[in-house]
Amino acid sequence: MSSKQSRKTSSATVAPGISPRQEVERLIQKDRLKDAVKQAKLCFKEEDSPENHQLLERAYFLRARQLLKLG
């Protein structure tokens, strides 16, 4: 029988006092683009405003560019 392992993600917990948008920006600055995309998705899901959509697009674009560089 197989047991399910739980995966912990660091992007699930946001420091108190920091907005989800600020968290995405912080992750982008740290070049943690995979986590930035995850956080941007959550931010957009919570409130589907044009600003959050643009943030999600930016995170996707930067992540795609990073993956192209890495091969």
Backbone as XML, in Angstrom:
<?xml version="1.0"?>
<chain id="A" units="angstrom">
  <residue number="1" name="MET">
    <atom name="N" x="0.841" y="-1.189" z="0.000"/>
    <atom name="CA" x="0.000" y="0.000" z="0.000"/>
    <atom name="C" x="0.877" y="1.239" z="0.000"/>
  </residue>
  <residue number="2" name="SER">
    <atom name="N" x="0.468" y="2.178" z="-0.763"/>
    <atom name="CA" x="1.251" y="3.405" z="-0.830"/>
    <atom name="C" x="0.670" y="4.447" z="0.125"/>
  </residue>
  <residue number="3" name="SER">
    <atom name="N" x="1.574" y="5.186" z="0.705"/>
    <atom name="CA" x="1.116" y="6.255" z="1.593"/>
    <atom name="C" x="1.331" y="7.585" z="0.895"/>
  </residue>
  <residue number="4" name="LYS">
    <atom name="N" x="0.438" y="8.496" z="1.125"/>
    <atom name="CA" x="0.537" y="9.810" z="0.503"/>
    <atom name="C" x="1.455" y="10.684" z="1.343"/>
  </residue>
  <residue number="5" name="GLN">
    <atom name="N" x="2.341" y="11.351" z="0.666"/>
    <atom name="CA" x="3.236" y="12.267" z="1.351"/>
    <atom name="C" x="2.721" y="13.679" z="1.167"/>
  </residue>
  <residue number="6" name="SER">
    <atom name="N" x="2.759" y="14.428" z="2.226"/>
    <atom name="CA" x="2.303" y="15.814" z="2.119"/>
    <atom name="C" x="3.471" y="16.673" z="1.655"/>
  </residue>
  <residue number="7" name="ARG">
    <atom name="N" x="3.157" y="17.607" z="0.773"/>
    <atom name="CA" x="4.177" y="18.523" z="0.271"/>
    <atom name="C" x="3.971" y="19.879" z="0.924"/>
  </residue>
  <residue number="8" name="LYS">
    <atom name="N" x="5.040" y="20.410" z="1.413"/>
    <atom name="CA" x="4.970" y="21.737" z="2.017"/>
    <atom name="C" x="5.534" y="22.742" z="1.040"/>
  </residue>
  <residue number="9" name="THR">
    <atom name="N" x="4.796" y="23.836" z="0.830"/>
    <atom name="CA" x="5.282" y="24.896" z="-0.038"/>
    <atom name="C" x="5.494" y="26.146" z="0.788"/>
  </residue>
  <residue number="10" name="SER">
    <atom name="N" x="6.581" y="26.799" z="0.510"/>
    <atom name="CA" x="6.893" y="28.008" z="1.259"/>
    <atom name="C" x="6.023" y="29.187" z="0.837"/>
  </residue>
  <residue number="11" name="SER">
    <atom name="N" x="5.441" y="29.107" z="-0.356"/>
    <atom name="CA" x="4.641" y="30.235" z="-0.829"/>
    <atom name="C" x="3.233" y="30.240" z="-0.229"/>
  </residue>
  <residue number="12" name="ALA">
    <atom name="N" x="2.865" y="29.173" z="0.462"/>
    <atom name="CA" x="1.528" y="29.102" z="1.039"/>
    <atom name="C" x="1.388" y="30.026" z="2.243"/>
  </residue>
  <residue number="13" name="THR">
    <atom name="N" x="2.497" y="30.271" z="2.923"/>
    <atom name="CA" x="2.435" y="31.133" z="4.086"/>
    <atom name="C" x="3.034" y="32.492" z="3.745"/>
  </residue>
  <residue number="14" name="VAL">
    <atom name="N" x="2.246" y="33.507" z="3.940"/>
    <atom name="CA" x="2.680" y="34.878" z="3.673"/>
    <atom name="C" x="2.834" y="35.569" z="5.019"/>
  </residue>
  <residue number="15" name="ALA">
    <atom name="N" x="3.903" y="36.306" z="5.162"/>
    <atom name="CA" x="4.146" y="37.010" z="6.408"/>
    <atom name="C" x="3.014" y="37.997" z="6.681"/>
  </residue>
  <residue number="16" name="PRO">
    <atom name="N" x="2.603" y="38.099" z="7.943"/>
    <atom name="CA" x="1.533" y="39.053" z="8.262"/>
    <atom name="C" x="1.997" y="40.484" z="8.000"/>
  </residue>
  <residue number="17" name="GLY">
    <atom name="N" x="1.103" y="41.288" z="7.467"/>
    <atom name="CA" x="1.425" y="42.672" z="7.169"/>
    <atom name="C" x="1.900" y="42.887" z="5.747"/>
  </residue>
  <residue number="18" name="ILE">
    <atom name="N" x="2.098" y="41.799" z="5.010"/>
    <atom name="CA" x="2.514" y="41.906" z="3.610"/>
    <atom name="C" x="1.351" y="41.455" z="2.746"/>
  </residue>
  <residue number="19" name="SER">
    <atom name="N" x="0.975" y="42.282" z="1.790"/>
    <atom name="CA" x="-0.124" y="41.916" z="0.899"/>
    <atom name="C" x="0.360" y="40.841" z="-0.074"/>
  </residue>
  <residue number="20" name="PRO">
    <atom name="N" x="-0.554" y="40.042" z="-0.608"/>
    <atom name="CA" x="-0.150" y="39.009" z="-1.573"/>
    <atom name="C" x="0.571" y="39.600" z="-2.790"/>
  </residue>
  <residue number="21" name="ARG">
    <atom name="N" x="0.159" y="40.784" z="-3.225"/>
    <atom name="CA" x="0.847" y="41.434" z="-4.358"/>
    <atom name="C" x="2.285" y="41.780" z="-3.998"/>
  </residue>
  <residue number="22" name="GLN">
    <atom name="N" x="2.491" y="42.273" z="-2.789"/>
    <atom name="CA" x="3.840" y="42.600" z="-2.345"/>
    <atom name="C" x="4.690" y="41.334" z="-2.228"/>
  </residue>
  <residue number="23" name="GLU">
    <atom name="N" x="4.063" y="40.253" z="-1.813"/>
    <atom name="CA" x="4.767" y="38.977" z="-1.705"/>
    <atom name="C" x="5.230" y="38.508" z="-3.084"/>
  </residue>
  <residue number="24" name="VAL">
    <atom name="N" x="4.391" y="38.656" z="-4.092"/>
    <atom name="CA" x="4.769" y="38.276" z="-5.459"/>
    <atom name="C" x="5.953" y="39.124" z="-5.910"/>
  </residue>
  <residue number="25" name="GLU">
    <atom name="N" x="5.888" y="40.412" z="-5.665"/>
    <atom name="CA" x="6.985" y="41.299" z="-6.047"/>
    <atom name="C" x="8.283" y="40.908" z="-5.337"/>
  </residue>
  <residue number="26" name="ARG">
    <atom name="N" x="8.170" y="40.554" z="-4.066"/>
    <atom name="CA" x="9.347" y="40.150" z="-3.296"/>
    <atom name="C" x="9.952" y="38.872" z="-3.874"/>
  </residue>
  <residue number="27" name="LEU">
    <atom name="N" x="9.102" y="37.911" z="-4.225"/>
    <atom name="CA" x="9.579" y="36.662" z="-4.807"/>
    <atom name="C" x="10.232" y="36.897" z="-6.166"/>
  </residue>
  <residue number="28" name="ILE">
    <atom name="N" x="9.683" y="37.814" z="-6.953"/>
    <atom name="CA" x="10.287" y="38.138" z="-8.247"/>
    <atom name="C" x="11.663" y="38.756" z="-8.031"/>
  </residue>
  <residue number="29" name="GLN">
    <atom name="N" x="11.774" y="39.657" z="-7.077"/>
    <atom name="CA" x="13.067" y="40.280" z="-6.792"/>
    <atom name="C" x="14.110" y="39.257" z="-6.350"/>
  </residue>
  <residue number="30" name="LYS">
    <atom name="N" x="13.676" y="38.242" z="-5.622"/>
    <atom name="CA" x="14.584" y="37.189" z="-5.158"/>
    <atom name="C" x="14.845" y="36.132" z="-6.229"/>
  </residue>
  <residue number="31" name="ASP">
    <atom name="N" x="14.238" y="36.293" z="-7.403"/>
    <atom name="CA" x="14.371" y="35.363" z="-8.521"/>
    <atom name="C" x="13.798" y="33.980" z="-8.195"/>
  </residue>
  <residue number="32" name="ARG">
    <atom name="N" x="12.786" y="33.948" z="-7.344"/>
    <atom name="CA" x="12.064" y="32.706" z="-7.041"/>
    <atom name="C" x="10.765" y="32.737" z="-7.850"/>
  </residue>
  <residue number="33" name="LEU">
    <atom name="N" x="10.925" y="32.570" z="-9.153"/>
    <atom name="CA" x="9.819" y="32.807" z="-10.072"/>
    <atom name="C" x="8.759" y="31.716" z="-10.026"/>
  </residue>
  <residue number="34" name="LYS">
    <atom name="N" x="9.152" y="30.489" z="-9.739"/>
    <atom name="CA" x="8.155" y="29.413" z="-9.630"/>
    <atom name="C" x="7.193" y="29.717" z="-8.483"/>
  </residue>
  <residue number="35" name="ASP">
    <atom name="N" x="7.738" y="30.145" z="-7.349"/>
    <atom name="CA" x="6.900" y="30.504" z="-6.207"/>
    <atom name="C" x="6.099" y="31.776" z="-6.489"/>
  </residue>
  <residue number="36" name="ALA">
    <atom name="N" x="6.678" y="32.678" z="-7.258"/>
    <atom name="CA" x="5.979" y="33.914" z="-7.614"/>
    <atom name="C" x="4.746" y="33.608" z="-8.454"/>
  </residue>
  <residue number="37" name="VAL">
    <atom name="N" x="4.871" y="32.654" z="-9.379"/>
    <atom name="CA" x="3.717" y="32.267" z="-10.206"/>
    <atom name="C" x="2.629" y="31.660" z="-9.333"/>
  </residue>
  <residue number="38" name="LYS">
    <atom name="N" x="3.017" y="30.790" z="-8.413"/>
    <atom name="CA" x="2.032" y="30.171" z="-7.518"/>
    <atom name="C" x="1.296" y="31.224" z="-6.707"/>
  </residue>
  <residue number="39" name="GLN">
    <atom name="N" x="2.059" y="32.163" z="-6.151"/>
    <atom name="CA" x="1.458" y="33.212" z="-5.327"/>
    <atom name="C" x="0.582" y="34.133" z="-6.162"/>
  </residue>
  <residue number="40" name="ALA">
    <atom name="N" x="1.021" y="34.435" z="-7.382"/>
    <atom name="CA" x="0.235" y="35.301" z="-8.265"/>
    <atom name="C" x="-1.078" y="34.625" z="-8.647"/>
  </residue>
  <residue number="41" name="LYS">
    <atom name="N" x="-1.047" y="33.308" z="-8.844"/>
    <atom name="CA" x="-2.283" y="32.567" z="-9.133"/>
    <atom name="C" x="-3.262" y="32.687" z="-7.971"/>
  </residue>
  <residue number="42" name="LEU">
    <atom name="N" x="-2.747" y="32.516" z="-6.755"/>
    <atom name="CA" x="-3.609" y="32.633" z="-5.575"/>
    <atom name="C" x="-4.174" y="34.042" z="-5.444"/>
  </residue>
  <residue number="43" name="CYS">
    <atom name="N" x="-3.333" y="35.017" z="-5.709"/>
    <atom name="CA" x="-3.743" y="36.415" z="-5.629"/>
    <atom name="C" x="-4.851" y="36.703" z="-6.649"/>
  </residue>
  <residue number="44" name="PHE">
    <atom name="N" x="-4.693" y="36.195" z="-7.877"/>
    <atom name="CA" x="-5.683" y="36.417" z="-8.930"/>
    <atom name="C" x="-6.973" y="35.663" z="-8.630"/>
  </residue>
  <residue number="45" name="LYS">
    <atom name="N" x="-6.842" y="34.471" z="-8.061"/>
    <atom name="CA" x="-8.026" y="33.677" z="-7.723"/>
    <atom name="C" x="-8.842" y="34.371" z="-6.627"/>
  </residue>
  <residue number="46" name="GLU">
    <atom name="N" x="-8.138" y="34.982" z="-5.685"/>
    <atom name="CA" x="-8.796" y="35.688" z="-4.586"/>
    <atom name="C" x="-9.560" y="36.910" z="-5.085"/>
  </residue>
  <residue number="47" name="GLU">
    <atom name="N" x="-8.929" y="37.668" z="-5.981"/>
    <atom name="CA" x="-9.567" y="38.878" z="-6.521"/>
    <atom name="C" x="-9.132" y="39.032" z="-7.975"/>
  </residue>
  <residue number="48" name="ASP">
    <atom name="N" x="-10.063" y="38.822" z="-8.887"/>
    <atom name="CA" x="-9.704" y="38.835" z="-10.307"/>
    <atom name="C" x="-9.771" y="40.240" z="-10.909"/>
  </residue>
  <residue number="49" name="SER">
    <atom name="N" x="-8.944" y="41.117" z="-10.364"/>
    <atom name="CA" x="-8.870" y="42.488" z="-10.872"/>
    <atom name="C" x="-7.866" y="42.550" z="-12.027"/>
  </residue>
  <residue number="50" name="PRO">
    <atom name="N" x="-7.955" y="43.585" z="-12.845"/>
    <atom name="CA" x="-6.993" y="43.737" z="-13.947"/>
    <atom name="C" x="-5.535" y="43.828" z="-13.462"/>
  </residue>
  <residue number="51" name="GLU">
    <atom name="N" x="-5.328" y="44.440" z="-12.298"/>
    <atom name="CA" x="-3.974" y="44.554" z="-11.752"/>
    <atom name="C" x="-3.409" y="43.184" z="-11.403"/>
  </residue>
  <residue number="52" name="ASN">
    <atom name="N" x="-4.247" y="42.330" z="-10.798"/>
    <atom name="CA" x="-3.796" y="40.985" z="-10.445"/>
    <atom name="C" x="-3.575" y="40.138" z="-11.692"/>
  </residue>
  <residue number="53" name="HIS">
    <atom name="N" x="-4.383" y="40.363" z="-12.720"/>
    <atom name="CA" x="-4.199" y="39.637" z="-13.981"/>
    <atom name="C" x="-2.870" y="40.032" z="-14.621"/>
  </residue>
  <residue number="54" name="GLN">
    <atom name="N" x="-2.556" y="41.312" z="-14.596"/>
    <atom name="CA" x="-1.297" y="41.788" z="-15.150"/>
    <atom name="C" x="-0.112" y="41.230" z="-14.359"/>
  </residue>
  <residue number="55" name="LEU">
    <atom name="N" x="-0.246" y="41.158" z="-13.051"/>
    <atom name="CA" x="0.804" y="40.594" z="-12.204"/>
    <atom name="C" x="1.031" y="39.119" z="-12.529"/>
  </residue>
  <residue number="56" name="LEU">
    <atom name="N" x="-0.055" y="38.382" z="-12.728"/>
    <atom name="CA" x="0.046" y="36.968" z="-13.090"/>
    <atom name="C" x="0.715" y="36.802" z="-14.450"/>
  </residue>
  <residue number="57" name="GLU">
    <atom name="N" x="0.341" y="37.633" z="-15.408"/>
    <atom name="CA" x="0.973" y="37.578" z="-16.730"/>
    <atom name="C" x="2.471" y="37.854" z="-16.634"/>
  </residue>
  <residue number="58" name="ARG">
    <atom name="N" x="2.833" y="38.830" z="-15.830"/>
    <atom name="CA" x="4.242" y="39.176" z="-15.656"/>
    <atom name="C" x="5.018" y="38.014" z="-15.037"/>
  </residue>
  <residue number="59" name="ALA">
    <atom name="N" x="4.430" y="37.388" z="-14.020"/>
    <atom name="CA" x="5.086" y="36.257" z="-13.367"/>
    <atom name="C" x="5.245" y="35.089" z="-14.343"/>
  </residue>
  <residue number="60" name="TYR">
    <atom name="N" x="4.208" y="34.805" z="-15.136"/>
    <atom name="CA" x="4.301" y="33.754" z="-16.148"/>
    <atom name="C" x="5.404" y="34.067" z="-17.163"/>
  </residue>
  <residue number="61" name="PHE">
    <atom name="N" x="5.452" y="35.300" z="-17.630"/>
    <atom name="CA" x="6.439" y="35.689" z="-18.631"/>
    <atom name="C" x="7.859" y="35.527" z="-18.092"/>
  </residue>
  <residue number="62" name="LEU">
    <atom name="N" x="8.082" y="36.024" z="-16.876"/>
    <atom name="CA" x="9.419" y="35.932" z="-16.294"/>
    <atom name="C" x="9.822" y="34.479" z="-16.046"/>
  </residue>
  <residue number="63" name="ARG">
    <atom name="N" x="8.873" y="33.651" z="-15.625"/>
    <atom name="CA" x="9.155" y="32.237" z="-15.393"/>
    <atom name="C" x="9.474" y="31.530" z="-16.717"/>
  </residue>
  <residue number="64" name="ALA">
    <atom name="N" x="8.738" y="31.840" z="-17.766"/>
    <atom name="CA" x="9.002" y="31.229" z="-19.069"/>
    <atom name="C" x="10.390" y="31.633" z="-19.568"/>
  </residue>
  <residue number="65" name="ARG">
    <atom name="N" x="10.739" y="32.883" z="-19.390"/>
    <atom name="CA" x="12.060" y="33.362" z="-19.798"/>
    <atom name="C" x="13.166" y="32.665" z="-19.007"/>
  </residue>
  <residue number="66" name="GLN">
    <atom name="N" x="12.915" y="32.458" z="-17.697"/>
    <atom name="CA" x="13.881" y="31.759" z="-16.856"/>
    <atom name="C" x="14.070" y="30.323" z="-17.323"/>
  </residue>
  <residue number="67" name="LEU">
    <atom name="N" x="12.966" y="29.648" z="-17.647"/>
    <atom name="CA" x="13.059" y="28.262" z="-18.104"/>
    <atom name="C" x="13.781" y="28.164" z="-19.446"/>
  </residue>
  <residue number="68" name="LEU">
    <atom name="N" x="13.572" y="29.122" z="-20.330"/>
    <atom name="CA" x="14.286" y="29.130" z="-21.604"/>
    <atom name="C" x="15.794" y="29.281" z="-21.391"/>
  </residue>
  <residue number="69" name="LYS">
    <atom name="N" x="16.176" y="30.143" z="-20.464"/>
    <atom name="CA" x="17.594" y="30.336" z="-20.166"/>
    <atom name="C" x="18.218" y="29.061" z="-19.625"/>
  </residue>
  <residue number="70" name="LEU">
    <atom name="N" x="17.484" y="28.369" z="-18.753"/>
    <atom name="CA" x="18.027" y="27.172" z="-18.114"/>
    <atom name="C" x="18.055" y="25.974" z="-19.059"/>
  </residue>
  <residue number="71" name="GLY">
    <atom name="N" x="17.284" y="26.069" z="-20.118"/>
    <atom name="CA" x="17.263" y="24.970" z="-21.096"/>
    <atom name="C" x="16.350" y="23.928" z="-20.627"/>
  </residue>
</chain>
